[in-house]
């Protein structure tokens, strides 16, 4: 027996990003279109005056649950190669055994250290293996639509992410707005240390050194066990895309 848990948020726009969101065209416009183009009487549809409805999507590719491709992090990998765009990301890396690391106890803007991540895994009695999809739970999905959604909670340190990737992981994820801790937190460190570039966008820029992709704006991670489930997170193949919308699900095996 297996149980499927939806770990995606509803994509309807994001006030922190560019775009108007989902723009609906009602069934009545479908009837008008058919009349204008094919002289079909609007009253001959099962619901008179109402044919098909459609919607236009006017939103940033990083709206809602999505996967960032390496191309998002910068135009050149550390070895001089071109980073993969989202349609180039290997589909086999988008499915794997999942593990949830609960970092919801981190203070706002805090950097969760490697030692803390390793201790949490030890407490879970879990060892990360190649192909795992490692998810960090901040609890931020419960704050969607509120000002604190983009500013609360912490995130893994660059050192912690580097160690996770060195275990053979190529995809990670978070239920926060960004995989890095809140923008204002790491930006403050950058200025605090005399605009030292090493404090810039720590986890994202690591992706130009060690190839990986991350899923942002997940939801319902609190409904998952710490491990013992599979993640399927397939991104839309946007040509040349820095990211792709994802319908992510977790499959939990139950006795």
C-alpha positions as CSV (number, residue, x, y, z in Angstrom):
1,X,0.0,0.0,0.0
2,X,1.2,3.5,-0.9
3,X,0.0,6.9,-0.1
4,X,0.6,9.9,-2.3
5,X,1.1,13.3,-0.7
6,X,1.0,16.5,-2.7
7,X,4.1,18.6,-1.7
8,X,3.4,21.4,-4.2
9,X,1.8,24.7,-3.6
10,X,-1.0,26.1,-5.9
11,X,0.5,28.3,-8.6
12,X,-1.5,31.4,-8.9
13,X,1.1,34.2,-9.0
14,X,3.6,35.6,-6.6
15,X,3.5,39.3,-5.5
16,X,7.3,39.2,-4.8
17,X,8.0,38.3,-8.5
18,X,7.1,39.8,-11.9
19,X,4.0,38.8,-13.7
20,X,0.2,39.1,-13.4
21,X,-0.4,35.5,-12.5
22,X,-3.2,33.4,-14.0
23,X,-5.5,35.4,-16.3
24,X,-8.8,33.7,-16.9
25,X,-10.9,33.8,-20.1
26,X,-14.5,32.7,-19.3
27,X,-16.6,30.1,-21.2
28,X,-18.6,32.9,-22.8
29,X,-15.5,34.1,-24.7
30,X,-15.1,30.6,-26.0
31,X,-18.6,30.8,-27.4
32,X,-17.9,34.1,-29.0
33,X,-14.6,32.8,-30.5
34,X,-16.5,29.9,-32.1
35,X,-19.2,32.2,-33.5
36,X,-16.7,34.6,-34.9
37,X,-14.4,32.0,-36.5
38,X,-16.7,29.1,-37.4
39,X,-20.2,30.6,-37.3
40,X,-21.3,28.3,-34.5
41,X,-24.4,29.4,-32.7
42,X,-23.5,30.2,-29.1
43,X,-26.8,28.7,-27.9
44,X,-26.0,25.3,-29.4
45,X,-23.5,24.4,-26.7
46,X,-24.7,22.2,-23.8
47,X,-24.7,25.3,-21.6
48,X,-26.0,28.0,-24.0
49,X,-23.6,30.8,-24.5
50,X,-20.7,28.9,-22.8
51,X,-18.1,26.9,-24.8
52,X,-14.5,26.4,-23.7
53,X,-12.6,28.4,-21.1
54,X,-8.9,29.0,-21.1
55,X,-6.3,30.9,-19.1
56,X,-3.2,32.8,-19.9
57,X,-0.1,32.3,-17.7
58,X,1.8,35.6,-17.1
59,X,4.3,34.8,-14.4
60,X,8.0,34.3,-13.6
61,X,9.2,30.7,-14.0
62,X,10.2,30.8,-10.3
63,X,6.6,31.3,-9.2
64,X,5.1,28.6,-7.1
65,X,6.7,25.2,-6.7
66,X,9.6,25.1,-9.2
67,X,13.0,23.6,-9.8
68,X,16.0,25.9,-10.3
69,X,18.4,24.7,-13.0
70,X,22.2,25.5,-12.8
71,X,21.7,28.1,-15.5
72,X,19.8,30.2,-12.9
73,X,22.9,30.4,-10.7
74,X,25.1,32.0,-13.4
75,X,26.3,31.8,-17.0
76,X,29.5,29.8,-16.5
77,X,30.4,26.8,-14.4
78,X,33.7,26.9,-12.5
79,X,35.3,24.6,-15.0
80,X,34.3,26.9,-17.9
81,X,31.4,24.8,-19.2
82,X,27.9,26.1,-19.7
83,X,25.4,25.3,-16.9
84,X,22.5,23.1,-17.7
85,X,19.1,24.8,-18.5
86,X,16.0,23.2,-17.1
87,X,15.1,21.2,-20.2
88,X,18.6,19.8,-20.1
89,X,18.4,18.6,-16.5
90,X,18.4,14.7,-16.5
91,X,14.9,13.5,-15.7
92,X,16.3,10.5,-13.7
93,X,17.6,12.9,-11.1
94,X,14.1,14.2,-10.5
95,X,13.0,11.0,-8.8
96,X,14.5,9.4,-5.8
97,X,14.3,8.4,-2.1
98,X,13.4,11.4,0.0
99,X,14.5,12.6,3.4
100,X,13.2,15.5,5.3
101,X,15.5,17.5,7.6
102,X,13.5,19.6,10.0
103,X,15.2,23.0,10.4
104,X,12.0,24.8,11.5
105,X,13.7,25.5,14.9
106,X,16.3,27.8,13.3
107,X,16.0,31.5,14.1
108,X,15.1,33.9,11.3
109,X,18.1,34.4,9.0
110,X,20.1,31.7,10.8
111,X,22.6,29.6,9.0
112,X,22.1,25.9,9.8
113,X,25.6,24.4,10.1
114,X,27.0,21.2,8.8
115,X,27.3,19.9,12.4
116,X,23.6,20.7,13.0
117,X,22.5,18.9,9.8
118,X,24.6,15.9,10.6
119,X,23.2,15.7,14.2
120,X,19.7,15.9,12.8
121,X,20.4,13.0,10.5
122,X,22.0,11.1,13.4
123,X,18.9,11.7,15.5
124,X,16.8,10.3,12.6
125,X,19.1,7.3,12.3
126,X,19.5,8.0,8.6
127,X,22.6,8.1,6.3
128,X,22.3,10.0,3.1
129,X,23.1,8.0,0.0
130,X,23.6,8.8,-3.7
131,X,20.4,9.7,-5.5
132,X,18.6,10.8,-2.4
133,X,16.4,14.0,-2.7
134,X,17.1,15.9,0.5
135,X,14.4,18.3,1.6
136,X,14.8,20.9,4.3
137,X,11.6,21.9,6.2
138,X,11.4,25.5,7.4
139,X,7.6,25.5,7.9
140,X,7.4,28.6,5.7
141,X,4.7,27.2,3.4
142,X,2.3,28.0,6.2
143,X,3.1,31.6,5.8
144,X,2.4,31.9,2.1
145,X,0.7,35.2,1.4
146,X,2.1,36.9,4.5
147,X,5.0,39.4,4.6
148,X,7.1,37.0,6.7
149,X,7.1,34.3,4.0
150,X,10.3,35.6,2.5
151,X,12.0,36.7,5.7
152,X,11.4,34.1,8.4
153,X,13.4,30.9,9.1
154,X,16.9,29.8,8.4
155,X,18.6,27.8,5.7
156,X,21.5,25.4,5.3
157,X,25.0,26.8,5.2
158,X,27.2,26.5,2.1
159,X,29.3,24.0,4.0
160,X,26.3,21.9,4.9
161,X,25.0,21.8,1.3
162,X,28.4,21.0,0.0
163,X,28.6,18.0,2.3
164,X,25.1,16.8,1.2
165,X,26.1,17.0,-2.5
166,X,29.3,15.2,-1.8
167,X,27.2,12.2,-0.6
168,X,26.0,11.8,-4.2
169,X,22.9,14.0,-4.0
170,X,22.1,16.1,-7.1
171,X,18.6,17.5,-6.1
172,X,17.6,19.1,-2.9
173,X,14.5,21.2,-1.9
174,X,12.9,23.5,0.6
175,X,9.4,24.7,1.5
176,X,10.8,28.3,1.7
177,X,10.9,31.0,-0.9
178,X,14.6,30.4,-1.5
179,X,16.9,27.5,-0.9
180,X,19.4,30.0,0.6
181,X,18.4,31.6,3.9
182,X,16.4,34.8,3.5
183,X,18.0,37.3,1.0
184,X,18.3,40.0,3.6
185,X,20.3,37.7,5.9
186,X,23.1,36.8,3.6
187,X,23.1,40.2,2.0
188,X,23.7,41.7,5.5
189,X,26.7,39.4,5.9
190,X,28.1,40.5,2.6
191,X,28.0,44.1,3.8
192,X,29.1,43.3,7.3
193,X,32.3,41.8,5.9
194,X,33.2,44.7,3.6
195,X,31.3,43.4,0.6
196,X,33.3,40.2,0.6
197,X,32.0,38.2,-2.4
198,X,32.3,34.9,-0.5
199,X,29.1,35.8,1.3
200,X,27.1,36.2,-1.9
201,X,24.1,33.8,-2.4
202,X,26.1,30.9,-0.8
203,X,24.1,27.8,-1.7
204,X,23.0,29.0,-5.2
205,X,26.5,29.9,-6.2
206,X,27.8,26.6,-5.0
207,X,25.8,25.1,-7.9
208,X,28.4,26.6,-10.3
209,X,31.1,24.5,-8.6
210,X,29.1,21.3,-7.9
211,X,26.3,20.7,-10.4
212,X,23.0,20.4,-8.6
213,X,19.4,21.6,-8.9
214,X,17.0,22.6,-6.1
215,X,13.3,22.7,-5.7
216,X,11.8,25.8,-4.0
217,X,8.4,26.7,-2.5
218,X,7.4,23.1,-1.6
219,X,4.5,22.5,0.8
220,X,3.2,20.0,3.3
221,X,6.6,18.6,4.2
222,X,5.3,18.2,7.8
223,X,3.0,15.5,6.4
224,X,5.9,13.3,5.5
225,X,7.9,10.9,7.6
226,X,11.6,11.8,8.0
227,X,12.5,9.2,5.4
228,X,11.0,6.0,3.9
229,X,9.3,7.7,0.9
230,X,10.0,8.6,-2.7
231,X,9.9,12.0,-4.3
232,X,8.9,12.7,-7.9
233,X,9.5,16.3,-9.0
234,X,9.3,16.7,-12.8
235,X,10.0,20.3,-14.1
236,X,8.3,21.7,-17.1
237,X,10.7,21.7,-20.1
238,X,11.0,25.5,-20.7
239,X,13.4,26.0,-23.6
240,X,16.6,27.6,-22.3
241,X,14.9,28.0,-18.9
242,X,16.5,28.9,-15.6
243,X,13.6,27.1,-13.9
244,X,10.5,25.0,-14.5
245,X,7.2,24.7,-12.7
246,X,7.0,21.4,-10.8
247,X,4.2,19.2,-9.5
248,X,6.0,17.5,-6.8
249,X,4.6,14.5,-4.9
250,X,5.9,12.1,-2.3
251,X,5.0,8.4,-2.3
252,X,4.9,6.9,1.2
253,X,4.9,3.2,1.6
254,X,2.6,1.9,4.3
255,X,2.3,-1.5,5.7
